[in-house]
Amino acid sequence: MLSRDGAMRPDLQPVHDVLVADGAKAGLKRLEQSSFRTVLDALVDGSCPLAHEGLDTLLPNKSVAFLRAALVTAGVLPSRDEQFAALERWIASATEAVTDDNERKLVRRFATWHHLRRLRRESEKRPLSPTQAATARAGIRAAVALLAWLRGQGASLGQCTQGHLDEWMDSGNSTRYNARGFIEWCRKNRHIGEDLSIPAFERLNHVRPTDEDERWAITRRLMHDEDLAIEDRFAGLLFLLYAQHITVISRLPTTAVTVDGPRTSLLLGTEPLLLPDPLDTLARQLLARRRGHTTIGSASDSVWLFPGAYAGQHLSSYHLGERLKRLGIYSRPGRTSALMGLSTQLPAAVLSKLLGLSPESATAWTQSGGNWARYAAELQSRPHPRLHLAADESESPGA
């Protein structure tokens, strides 16, 4: 980062400041890593401009993500939606691999107008989730696979019949349902006949809830086992007791917790929820140690209750989910069990205000409370249903 006369280059001064934010010794230690040296050498020789687009040219390199996050937090680079940016890069790479020129152009139009246009609007409101990006990738993969399969059958997209689509669905697994969006887009844009379709993927109406005895056994462990990480205990209790989505928990800001003397409350919906012991104690401990676990950049207090590894970012819902799985807490069954219990105890309006559920969802759960109880009893006397899940439906690690 030095010029030939040994002086600090003014344009790279912000990078230097970020690297030594926690002290010169920490900065020198990072420079020992070959991945960081690769990034810094590219910045120094000018092959990588100090901009998002420049750093993108150095991917894949994990150090790029850490450095980028630190530079954004320091105000050196503007903030951007990294999930959306990664999806754009993936689409460019995935479509470039399509050998047929006409098919490549068609898939790019589909990706641009069916997925990117919609997701760009949503990204302007809030960052994309890993699930949203994964769903788009699954749809594009299925489109590419369908076109290749048709080519293998000696047919083009324009020659595709309902018989072709039925055979395509019958000869593969459930991931082929992901091509439904592509077929609907093609039909809308008159690339295929108006009568062609792929049926919607049929999911079971019910998810087997976590056994109540098991749920409360895990809850008691989270309450009293001090050998467990505070973050895991607090997140698990919010999940098992208050039926909060993993994505909601991972994105809780520190301002959601309010300490007023001996009382501690948490804002999940429109009204604060008074936390009982030991949840209030865990919440206070989290606030007291909320420093970000960043690899580079300033280690100043994080605005997130669950700080992530990247400066200024929260822990991803995927990694939080993986940590809870190690404790025997699984997303859909655990939340279903919690909602079953809450819906029989609290009115819909209270559920909505305290837990952040939509009024419609809260009403549906409270109205089905008796049905859920009967359903849970029936489950004990019959084998587990076979659950079919579409590929890429669950959250994957962010880029």
Phi, psi and omega in degrees: 000010181257149174281177183297332180273007176088000180274154178290128176293125184304323184289340180255003178304319179299326178293317178300315183297322179292319183294327183256018182301328179259015179118149183297325181297317179295322179296319179294325179296322179293325181292345177286343181281128183298326181295323177289322179299321179301315181294312183294322178299320180292325177291320183290316183279359175085358179288342178234106176296151178282078181203163179304315182297324178293314179296329179298331182288346181265000180284150359277132178199111186300329180296332178298317182296318179295314181295318180301313181299319179294320179292323177293315180299323180281354180084009179285320176244149177289152178288146175211164179278105184290330176297317180292317180298319179294323179294319177299317179295320181295319180297317179300318181289317183294320181285330178296333181282350178286121188284324182283127186297315181294319179294321179299315179295321181294315180295323178295320177295318178299313181297321183287310189270333179270322184256301188297321181298316180291315182291330177295320177296317180291326180294334178290338179270315180203154180301144178295147175272159175302327180295318179298316180294319181294323179296318178297316179299318181297319179294322180287318176302316181295323178296315179297317181294320180295316180296320178294321179295317178299319179298322178292337177271003181077023182231148174264174178299320180295338179264002183294136177243169176297329176298320176299313182296320179296319180292321177302315181291320184286337186263007181223190180265187187292345179296341181290342174298338181294347178279357183300318180297323179295316180296319178296319178295318179296320179295317179298325182262013173062034173274341179223174180294152184290344183263004182273142181198158169243129183295157176292147179290127182269117176256153177294144182292333185238147173251132179298118180286160174296137178304136185299319179298319179293318180300315182286332175295317178294321180299315180297323178296317179296327180289325192241344184277101183282356176281345179278152178297140180301320181300316181293321180296312183294315180297317180297321179291322175299325181286311186282332182263327186239009172055038180276140175297147176302320180296323179292316181297314184296335183258015180291127176278162178296334180290349177288339179261128179239125178254120181231089184065233180278355184260136176234128181234157181231131180265107176252324179244227180266346179233142182294146180254120180287123185272132176276168173284137010264007180300320181295323178294317179296321179297318179294321179294322177297317179298323183288338183234040187272022178293139182293141180269056185279152176275323176223160180096180183293140177260033179291167183305136179274151177276355183257144177290329177238084183295147178265186181283335181269142181303132175077003183243153178275165175298134182291149180297329179297311183291325176295318178298320179294322178294320180289327177299325179294343177261006180085018181254118183244140193308287189292313179299318182295317181291323178299316180298317180295317180293325177300316180291316182294323184292341178268354184246333187237144175294158182302319182298322180290317177303316183295314185288320185276325188254354178080014176286151174293150179304322181294315180294317180298318179296318181298319181291317181292325179291334182261010183306312180294321178296321179297320181297317178294320180298317179298321179294321180295327183298331182291340185253011179220157182292162178299136174289154177276121183263126176255123180239134178292146179297146178071009181285325181280161183287137177245167182298142176290162178287000000 
